[in-house]
Amino acid sequence: MRRATEIDIALNARPDGMPLQRWLYGELRAAILDGRLAPGARLPATRDLATRHRVSRGTVLGVFAQLAAEGYLSGAVGRGSFVASELPDVRLESAPTAATATASTRAVRLASDTRASGDVASNAGIGLSARGRLLARSAFAVEGRSFPARAFRPSQPDLQSFPFALWARVAARRSRQSNRSMLADGEAQGYAPLREAIAAHVRVTRGISCSADHVAIVGSVQQVLDLSARLWLDPGDTVWMEDPGYPGARLLFEAAGARIAAVPVDTSGIDVAAGRQLAPHARLAYVTAGRQAPLGPALSLERRLALLDWAHAHRALVIEDDYDSEYRFEGRPLAALKSLDNAGHVIYCGTFSKLLFPALRIAYAVLPEHLVEPFVAALSLTSRHVPLDQQATLHAFIAEGHAGRHVRRMRELYGERADALREAARRHWTGLLALPPIVAGLDAPAFLPAGTDDALAARLAAEAGIETRPLSSYSVRRDAPAGLVLGFAGIGAQEIDAGARTLARVLQRMLYRT
């Protein structure tokens, strides 16, 4: 059966005096060689193309015949015409006019000038704004990451163990049960049943007194940080950052024009007393209270109370990023910092990207009541809402008990893998890497001998097929301890041991020049 036209080709206007057939041939050939029409792409039917561009069908047939004779098109009667899988040549540029040459030279010069000044520019020489230059320093890879994970990719849940078939069945059933209202705009704040489920979860597991009205659904914790910076920071305002601390937060706050107060951390978490000395009138503090990123300790009760006292005294906002607290292997579960917040100063953030799988791209914020309205309004302005079908599927997955069972299974599995990493460290890393106790999370820091270049160690490990992250990349103002962040949750015990042996060989060669 003949299919309707699948593409509508955009063609430049025909210059005055140029014959129709020459114009159409040139435009289609250029589209093929530019890659706008990819190998194997189906062209519109000749009748449809003639009607769309107001030329005779005979003209189109003549152009198609010429392109086919030259090897650009293939096809058969009844099947249509397709771009050839192998093209006969590369595009041969015609000599530019003087005006074109001048414009091209100017664009190259502008691009060169902006690159020399540290800017990122397109071929058109369009420079970035000052904020754009800061935003372009992303802490994240812009390309997707390989599957399955390799040792020792940080922040990576086990995707092989995720019940994908069950998720697919829930999604299919949820789709069949949906009505047309699910095709309309969703609430900017998020799908109400999912917000109810999240509120119930954090009330029980994190000790947070809240309702669904306090919960907002977002695409990521990064989005919470970005909106919070736009809503509650003016250029020049100061933000407390843990040092070392999460670079994704620091870069966003700097892009918003904030001054960063690098507050040291120790075995009790962020040093609130030091923060008060450095920047007593800061507008915002970003903390990873449950498990400090990247060093791991939880924020002590004494410092939690001190942090809340400071926020209350100075009318400051605290963002609590609780990125993987569900996976705790030792000790009692910790209540969130927000559970102690009686004055409405803490925004609590959680994510399903690490709890379930990264591609889900659903996270949430639990907001003080007086901050909900501006946050949701800003969410509506900047991104409208998270896709409704994914929210509905996630709600069903939670409501039917699948999410809870999966997390319990993974907590046990990740605990076994933490043990496997400890055993691998004992066998292979003596004198090379020191691994502290692992009590929670998807990854752990391991410390190199003092003075070691951990960025070099990470690069050499990558060349050997090992993924890791240097602790120095988390440094804000002070030098972080030399070390590597090692993910263990996404790989099995055998891969952990094999990766540990490979990493040991890399470090032996680096440290002892063997």
C-alpha positions as CSV (number, residue, x, y, z in Angstrom):
1,M,0.0,0.0,0.0
2,R,1.3,3.4,-0.9
3,R,2.2,5.5,2.1
4,A,1.6,9.2,2.5
5,T,4.5,11.6,2.1
6,E,6.9,11.1,5.0
7,I,9.0,14.2,4.6
8,D,8.5,17.8,3.4
9,I,11.8,19.0,1.9
10,A,12.7,22.6,2.6
11,L,14.1,24.2,-0.6
12,N,15.6,27.6,-1.1
13,A,13.8,30.1,-3.3
14,R,14.6,29.9,-7.0
15,P,16.8,32.7,-8.1
16,D,15.4,34.9,-10.9
17,G,16.1,33.6,-14.3
18,M,17.3,30.1,-13.2
19,P,15.5,27.2,-15.1
20,L,13.1,25.2,-12.9
21,Q,14.8,21.8,-13.6
22,R,18.3,23.2,-12.8
23,W,17.0,24.8,-9.6
24,L,15.2,21.7,-8.3
25,Y,18.2,19.4,-9.2
26,G,20.6,21.6,-7.4
27,E,18.4,21.9,-4.3
28,L,17.8,18.1,-4.0
29,R,21.5,17.2,-4.7
30,A,22.6,19.8,-2.0
31,A,20.1,18.3,0.5
32,I,21.5,14.9,-0.1
33,L,25.2,15.9,0.2
34,D,24.6,18.1,3.2
35,G,23.0,15.2,5.0
36,R,19.6,16.8,5.3
37,L,18.4,13.8,3.3
38,A,20.1,10.9,4.9
39,P,21.1,7.7,3.0
40,G,18.0,5.5,2.8
41,A,15.6,8.5,3.3
42,R,12.4,8.2,1.3
43,L,11.6,11.1,-1.0
44,P,8.1,12.4,-1.5
45,A,6.1,11.1,-4.4
46,T,6.8,13.1,-7.6
47,R,3.2,14.2,-7.8
48,D,3.3,15.4,-4.2
49,L,6.6,17.3,-4.7
50,A,5.3,18.9,-7.9
51,T,2.2,20.1,-6.2
52,R,4.0,21.4,-3.1
53,H,6.6,23.4,-5.1
54,R,4.3,24.4,-8.0
55,V,6.2,22.8,-10.8
56,S,5.1,20.3,-13.4
57,R,5.4,16.6,-12.6
58,G,7.4,16.2,-15.8
59,T,10.1,18.5,-14.3
60,V,10.2,16.5,-11.1
61,L,10.4,13.2,-13.0
62,G,13.3,14.6,-15.1
63,V,15.2,15.7,-11.9
64,F,14.7,12.3,-10.2
65,A,15.9,10.5,-13.4
66,Q,19.0,12.6,-13.5
67,L,19.8,12.1,-9.8
68,A,19.2,8.3,-10.2
69,A,21.5,8.2,-13.2
70,E,24.2,9.9,-11.2
71,G,23.9,7.5,-8.3
72,Y,22.2,9.8,-5.8
73,L,18.8,8.0,-5.8
74,S,17.5,4.5,-6.0
75,G,14.0,3.1,-6.3
76,A,11.6,1.0,-8.2
77,V,8.1,1.4,-9.6
78,G,5.5,1.1,-6.8
79,R,8.1,1.5,-4.1
80,G,9.1,5.1,-4.4
81,S,12.5,6.9,-4.5
82,F,15.1,6.7,-1.8
83,V,18.5,8.4,-1.2
84,A,21.2,5.9,-2.2
85,S,23.1,4.2,0.6
86,E,26.4,5.1,-0.9
87,L,26.8,8.5,-2.6
88,P,29.0,8.9,-5.7
89,D,31.0,11.9,-4.4
90,V,31.3,14.4,-1.7
91,R,30.0,17.9,-2.1
92,L,32.0,20.1,-4.4
93,E,31.7,23.7,-3.4
94,S,31.3,26.2,-6.2
95,A,33.6,29.2,-6.0
96,P,32.1,31.8,-3.6
97,T,31.2,35.2,-4.6
98,A,33.2,38.1,-3.2
99,A,30.4,38.9,-0.8
100,T,30.2,35.2,0.4
101,A,34.0,35.0,0.7
102,T,34.1,38.1,2.8
103,A,31.3,36.9,5.1
104,S,33.0,33.5,5.5
105,T,36.3,35.1,6.3
106,R,34.7,37.3,8.9
107,A,32.9,34.4,10.5
108,V,36.1,32.4,10.7
109,R,37.9,35.4,12.3
110,L,35.1,36.0,14.8
111,A,35.0,32.3,15.7
112,S,38.7,32.3,16.2
113,D,38.6,35.4,18.3
114,T,35.9,34.1,20.6
115,R,37.6,30.7,21.0
116,A,40.8,32.4,21.9
117,S,39.0,34.3,24.6
118,G,37.6,31.1,26.1
119,D,34.1,31.4,24.5
120,V,32.2,28.8,22.6
121,A,31.1,30.0,19.2
122,S,29.3,28.6,16.2
123,N,30.6,28.9,12.6
124,A,28.5,32.0,12.3
125,G,30.6,33.7,15.0
126,I,27.8,34.1,17.5
127,G,29.4,34.5,20.9
128,L,28.0,33.4,24.2
129,S,26.9,35.8,26.9
130,A,28.8,35.9,30.2
131,R,26.2,33.7,31.7
132,G,26.2,31.4,28.7
133,R,30.0,30.9,29.1
134,L,29.4,29.8,32.6
135,L,26.5,27.5,31.7
136,A,28.6,25.9,28.9
137,R,30.9,24.5,31.6
138,S,28.7,21.5,32.2
139,A,29.8,19.0,34.8
140,F,28.1,16.2,32.9
141,A,28.9,14.4,29.7
142,V,26.6,15.6,26.9
143,E,26.6,12.3,25.1
144,G,24.9,9.2,26.5
145,R,26.8,6.7,28.6
146,S,27.5,3.2,27.4
147,F,25.4,0.2,28.5
148,P,26.2,-1.9,30.4
149,A,28.2,0.1,32.9
150,R,31.9,-0.5,33.3
151,A,33.9,-0.6,36.5
152,F,33.9,1.8,38.4
153,R,31.3,4.2,37.0
154,P,30.1,6.5,39.8
155,S,26.4,7.3,40.6
156,Q,25.2,4.3,38.5
157,P,22.4,2.0,39.7
158,D,22.3,-1.6,38.4
159,L,20.2,-1.4,35.1
160,Q,20.7,-5.1,34.4
161,S,18.7,-5.9,37.6
162,F,15.9,-3.5,37.0
163,P,12.6,-5.3,36.3
164,F,12.2,-3.9,32.8
165,A,9.5,-6.3,31.6
166,L,7.4,-5.5,34.7
167,W,7.9,-1.8,34.1
168,A,6.8,-2.3,30.4
169,R,3.7,-4.2,31.5
170,V,2.8,-1.5,34.0
171,A,3.3,1.2,31.3
172,A,1.2,-0.7,28.8
173,R,-1.6,-1.3,31.2
174,R,-1.5,2.3,32.3
175,S,-1.7,3.5,28.7
176,R,-4.7,1.3,28.0
177,Q,-6.5,2.6,31.0
178,S,-5.8,6.2,30.2
179,N,-8.5,8.5,28.9
180,R,-8.2,11.5,26.6
181,S,-7.6,13.8,29.6
182,M,-4.1,12.4,29.8
183,L,-3.4,14.1,26.4
184,A,-4.1,17.6,27.8
185,D,-1.7,19.8,29.8
186,G,-0.7,18.4,33.1
187,E,-0.4,20.4,36.3
188,A,2.9,22.3,36.4
189,Q,3.3,21.0,40.0
190,G,3.1,17.4,38.8
191,Y,0.7,14.5,38.6
192,A,-1.3,14.6,41.9
193,P,-1.4,10.9,42.6
194,L,2.4,10.7,42.2
195,R,2.9,13.7,44.5
196,E,0.7,11.9,47.1
197,A,2.8,8.8,46.8
198,I,6.0,10.8,47.2
199,A,4.7,12.7,50.2
200,A,3.7,9.4,51.9
201,H,7.1,8.0,51.2
202,V,9.2,10.9,52.6
203,R,6.9,11.1,55.7
204,V,7.7,7.5,56.6
205,T,11.2,7.0,55.4
206,R,12.7,10.6,55.9
207,G,10.6,11.9,58.7
208,I,9.4,14.9,56.8
209,S,6.0,16.3,57.7
210,C,4.4,17.3,54.4
211,S,1.5,16.7,52.1
212,A,1.2,16.4,48.3
213,D,0.7,20.2,48.2
214,H,4.3,20.7,49.2
215,V,5.7,18.4,46.5
216,A,6.7,19.5,43.0
217,I,7.7,17.1,40.2
218,V,10.7,18.1,38.1
219,G,13.0,16.6,35.5
220,S,16.1,16.5,37.8
221,V,17.6,17.9,41.0
222,Q,19.6,20.1,38.6
223,Q,16.3,21.8,37.7
224,V,15.5,22.4,41.3
225,L,18.9,24.1,41.8
226,D,18.5,26.1,38.6
227,L,15.0,27.4,39.5
228,S,16.0,28.1,43.1
229,A,18.9,30.1,41.9
230,R,16.8,32.2,39.6
231,L,14.0,32.7,42.2
232,W,16.0,33.4,45.3
233,L,19.5,34.7,44.3
234,D,20.5,38.0,42.8
235,P,23.9,38.5,41.1
236,G,26.5,39.0,43.9
237,D,24.5,37.0,46.5
238,T,26.6,34.4,48.4
239,V,26.0,30.7,48.5
240,W,27.5,28.2,50.9
241,M,29.0,25.2,49.1
242,E,30.6,22.2,50.7
243,D,34.3,22.1,49.8
244,P,34.9,19.5,48.3
245,G,31.4,19.5,47.0
246,Y,29.1,18.6,44.1
247,P,30.3,20.5,41.0
248,G,26.9,20.4,39.3
249,A,25.5,22.7,42.0
250,R,28.5,25.0,42.1
251,L,28.5,25.6,38.4
252,L,24.8,26.5,38.3
253,F,25.1,28.9,41.2
254,E,28.1,30.6,39.6
255,A,26.1,30.9,36.3
256,A,23.4,32.7,38.3
257,G,26.0,35.2,39.3
258,A,26.4,34.0,42.9
259,R,29.6,34.3,44.9
260,I,30.6,30.9,46.3
261,A,31.7,30.6,49.9
262,A,33.7,27.3,50.0
263,V,32.8,25.9,53.4
264,P,35.1,23.0,54.6
265,V,33.8,19.6,55.4
266,D,35.1,17.0,57.8
267,T,33.9,13.7,59.4
268,S,30.8,15.5,60.7
269,G,29.8,17.1,57.3
270,I,29.8,20.8,56.5
271,D,31.5,23.0,59.1
272,V,28.7,25.4,60.0
273,A,30.9,27.5,62.3
274,A,33.4,28.0,59.5
275,G,30.5,29.0,57.2
276,R,29.3,31.6,59.6
277,Q,32.8,33.1,59.7
278,L,33.3,33.0,56.0
279,A,29.9,34.4,54.9
280,P,27.4,35.0,57.7
281,H,24.9,36.7,55.5
282,A,24.8,34.2,52.7
283,R,21.4,33.8,51.0
284,L,21.6,30.1,50.4
285,A,23.4,26.9,51.5
286,Y,23.6,23.7,49.5
287,V,24.2,20.6,51.5
288,T,24.3,16.8,51.0
289,A,23.3,16.0,54.6
290,G,22.5,12.3,54.2
291,R,25.8,11.4,52.5
292,Q,28.3,14.2,51.8
293,A,29.3,14.2,48.1
294,P,32.0,13.1,47.5
295,L,33.5,12.2,50.9
296,G,30.6,10.3,52.4
297,P,30.0,11.4,56.0
298,A,26.5,12.3,57.2
299,L,25.9,15.7,58.7
300,S,25.9,15.4,62.4
301,L,22.8,16.3,64.5
302,E,24.7,19.2,66.2
303,R,25.6,20.7,62.9
304,R,22.1,20.2,61.5
305,L,20.6,22.2,64.3
306,A,23.3,24.9,63.9
307,L,22.7,25.1,60.2
308,L,18.9,25.6,60.8
309,D,19.6,28.2,63.5
310,W,21.8,30.1,61.0
311,A,19.2,29.9,58.2
312,H,16.5,31.1,60.6
313,A,18.6,34.0,61.9
314,H,19.6,35.3,58.5
315,R,16.4,34.4,56.5
316,A,18.5,32.1,54.3
317,L,17.4,29.1,52.2
318,V,18.9,25.6,52.6
319,I,18.7,23.1,49.7
320,E,19.1,19.5,50.9
321,D,20.1,17.2,48.1
322,D,19.3,13.7,49.3
323,Y,20.6,11.8,46.2
324,D,20.9,8.2,47.3
325,S,19.9,7.9,51.0
326,E,17.6,4.9,50.3
327,Y,20.6,2.7,49.9
328,R,22.0,2.4,53.4
329,F,23.7,-0.8,54.4
330,E,24.7,-0.2,58.0
331,G,23.2,1.6,60.9
332,R,19.7,3.1,61.3
333,P,18.1,5.1,58.5
334,L,18.7,8.8,59.0
335,A,15.9,11.3,59.1
336,A,16.3,14.2,56.6
337,L,17.6,17.6,57.7
338,K,14.2,18.9,56.6
339,S,12.5,16.8,59.3
340,L,13.9,19.3,61.8
341,D,12.9,22.4,59.8
342,N,10.0,24.0,61.7
343,A,10.5,27.5,60.2
344,G,10.3,26.7,56.5
345,H,13.9,27.3,55.3
346,V,14.7,23.9,53.7
347,I,13.9,22.6,50.2
348,Y,14.4,18.8,50.2
349,C,15.3,17.2,46.8
350,G,15.1,13.5,45.8
351,T,15.5,11.7,42.5
352,F,14.3,8.5,40.9
353,S,17.2,8.6,38.4
354,K,19.4,6.8,40.9
355,L,16.7,5.0,42.8
356,L,15.3,3.3,39.6
357,F,17.1,4.2,36.3
358,P,18.7,7.4,34.9
359,A,16.6,7.6,31.7
360,L,13.4,8.1,33.8
361,R,14.4,11.8,34.4
362,I,11.9,12.3,37.3
363,A,12.9,14.0,40.5
364,Y,11.0,16.0,43.1
365,A,11.3,18.9,45.6
366,V,9.5,19.1,48.9
367,L,9.1,22.8,49.5
368,P,8.1,25.0,52.5
369,E,4.5,26.1,52.0
370,H,5.4,29.8,51.4
371,L,7.8,28.8,48.5
372,V,5.4,26.5,46.6
373,E,3.6,29.1,44.6
374,P,6.6,31.0,43.2
375,F,8.4,27.7,42.5
376,V,5.5,26.1,40.6
377,A,4.9,29.4,38.7
378,A,8.6,29.4,37.6
379,L,8.4,25.7,36.7
380,S,5.3,26.4,34.5
381,L,7.2,29.3,32.8
382,T,10.4,27.5,32.1
383,S,9.4,24.0,31.3
384,R,5.6,23.7,31.8
385,H,5.6,20.2,33.3
386,V,7.2,16.8,33.3
387,P,5.7,14.4,30.7
388,L,2.4,13.1,32.2
389,D,2.6,9.5,30.9
390,Q,5.9,8.9,32.7
391,Q,4.6,10.3,35.9
392,A,1.5,8.2,35.7
393,T,3.5,5.0,35.0
394,L,5.8,5.8,37.9
395,H,2.9,6.3,40.2
396,A,1.4,2.9,39.3
397,F,4.8,1.3,39.8
398,I,5.0,2.8,43.3
399,A,1.3,2.2,44.2
400,E,1.4,-1.5,43.2
401,G,4.4,-2.0,45.5
402,H,7.0,-2.7,42.7
403,A,9.2,0.2,43.6
404,G,9.4,-0.7,47.2
405,R,10.3,-4.3,46.4
406,H,12.9,-3.3,43.9
407,V,14.6,-0.9,46.3
408,R,14.7,-3.6,49.1
409,R,16.2,-6.0,46.6
410,M,18.8,-3.5,45.4
411,R,19.7,-2.4,48.9
412,E,20.7,-6.0,49.7
413,L,22.5,-6.5,46.3
414,Y,24.4,-3.2,46.6
415,G,25.4,-4.1,50.1
416,E,26.9,-7.3,48.8
417,R,28.7,-5.4,46.1
418,A,30.1,-2.9,48.7
419,D,31.5,-6.0,50.5
420,A,32.9,-7.2,47.2
421,L,34.7,-3.8,46.7
422,R,36.1,-3.9,50.2
423,E,37.4,-7.4,49.6
424,A,38.9,-6.4,46.2
425,A,40.6,-3.4,47.9
426,R,42.1,-5.7,50.5
427,R,43.5,-8.1,47.9
428,H,44.7,-5.6,45.3
429,W,45.1,-2.0,46.6
430,T,47.4,-2.2,49.6
431,G,49.7,0.8,49.4
432,L,47.8,2.2,46.4
433,L,44.3,3.1,47.4
434,A,42.7,3.3,50.9
435,L,39.0,2.5,51.0
436,P,37.1,3.8,54.1
437,P,34.0,1.9,55.4
438,I,31.1,2.0,53.0
439,V,27.8,2.5,54.8
440,A,25.5,3.8,52.1
441,G,25.2,4.9,48.4
442,L,26.1,3.8,44.9
443,D,29.8,4.8,45.1
444,A,32.6,5.4,47.5
445,P,35.7,7.6,47.7
446,A,39.1,5.8,47.8
447,F,42.2,7.8,48.8
448,L,45.5,7.8,47.0
449,P,48.9,8.6,48.7
450,A,49.2,12.2,49.6
451,G,50.4,14.4,46.7
452,T,49.3,12.0,44.0
453,D,47.8,13.6,40.8
454,D,44.4,12.0,40.9
455,A,43.3,13.6,37.6
456,L,46.2,11.8,35.9
457,A,45.3,8.6,37.7
458,A,41.7,8.9,36.4
459,R,42.9,9.6,32.8
460,L,45.3,6.6,32.9
461,A,42.5,4.4,34.3
462,A,40.2,5.5,31.5
463,E,42.8,4.5,28.9
464,A,42.7,1.0,30.6
465,G,38.9,0.8,30.4
466,I,38.2,1.9,34.0
467,E,35.6,4.7,34.6
468,T,36.2,6.8,37.7
469,R,36.2,10.4,38.9
470,P,39.0,12.3,40.6
471,L,38.2,13.8,44.0
472,S,40.1,16.9,42.8
473,S,37.1,17.6,40.4
474,Y,35.0,18.3,43.5
475,S,37.4,20.9,44.9
476,V,36.0,24.4,45.2
477,R,38.7,26.5,46.8
478,R,40.8,24.1,48.8
479,D,42.7,21.1,47.5
480,A,40.6,18.0,48.0
481,P,42.3,14.8,49.3
482,A,43.9,12.9,46.4
483,G,41.6,10.1,45.5
484,L,39.0,8.5,43.2
485,V,35.3,8.1,43.4
486,L,34.5,4.5,42.6
487,G,31.0,3.2,41.7
488,F,30.2,-0.3,42.7
489,A,26.4,-0.6,42.5
490,G,26.1,-1.0,38.7
491,I,28.5,-4.0,38.3
492,G,28.8,-7.5,39.6
493,A,31.3,-9.0,42.0
494,Q,33.4,-10.5,39.3
495,E,33.6,-7.2,37.4
496,I,34.5,-5.4,40.6
497,D,37.4,-7.8,41.2
498,A,38.6,-7.6,37.6
499,G,38.3,-3.8,37.6
500,A,40.2,-3.7,40.9
501,R,43.1,-5.7,39.4
502,T,43.2,-3.5,36.3
503,L,43.2,-0.3,38.4
504,A,45.9,-1.7,40.6
505,R,48.2,-2.3,37.6
506,V,47.5,1.3,36.4
507,L,48.4,2.8,39.8
508,Q,51.5,0.6,40.2
509,R,52.9,1.9,36.9
510,M,52.0,5.4,37.8
511,L,53.2,5.5,41.4
512,Y,56.2,3.3,41.1
513,R,57.1,3.8,37.4
514,T,57.3,0.1,36.9
